[in-house]
Amino acid sequence: MRHIYIRGIIGLVWLIVAIICGVSGNFQMMGLYIILACVFMYSAYTVWKREKDGKGGK
């Protein structure tokens, strides 16, 4: 379960960095950080969903 929290936190960190880059005007890096944030958040969500479905069936 810890890996889900770690992936979620890393995704939030990338999202915060993307917002900071957008405010500062570095739009190329903002795009990269948004993609990274989406990948980490999606990964955390899919693992969470898989574990939730697996535990609910027992």
N, C-alpha and C positions, 0 to 999 in steps of 0.2 A: 504494500500500500504506500510505502514511503516514496517509491519511484513515481507514483502518480502525483504526489504533492511536489516533488522536486521538479518534474516536468512542467507542472502548472506554474510554479514560482518562476522558473526560467522563462517560460512564455510571457509571464507578466513583466519580467525585467526587460525582455526584448521589446515589448509593447511600450513601456515607459521610455526606453531609449529611442524608439521610433518617434514618439511624440516630441521628445527633446530635439531630435534632428529636424523634425518638421518645423518647429518653432524657430530654430536657428537658420533654416533655409537650406539645409543639406538634403535635398529631396531624393537624390540617388541612394544615399545610405538609408533614408527613411523607408524606401521601398524594400530594400534588402531586409531591414529589421522587421518590417511588417510580415514579410514572407516567413522569416525565421520564427516570429511569434506565433503565426498561424500553424506552422508545422508542429511546434512544441505543444500548443494548446490542443490541436487535433489528436496528436499522439496520446496525450494525457486523457483526453475524453474517450478515445477508443479503448484504451486499456481499462479505464474505469468502468465503461459500459460492459466490456467482456467479463470483468471480474464480478460485476453486479449480477449479470445474467447467470454466470456460472454458480455463484453462491445461492441465488434464489431458487435454483432447480433442485438443490439437495434436500 
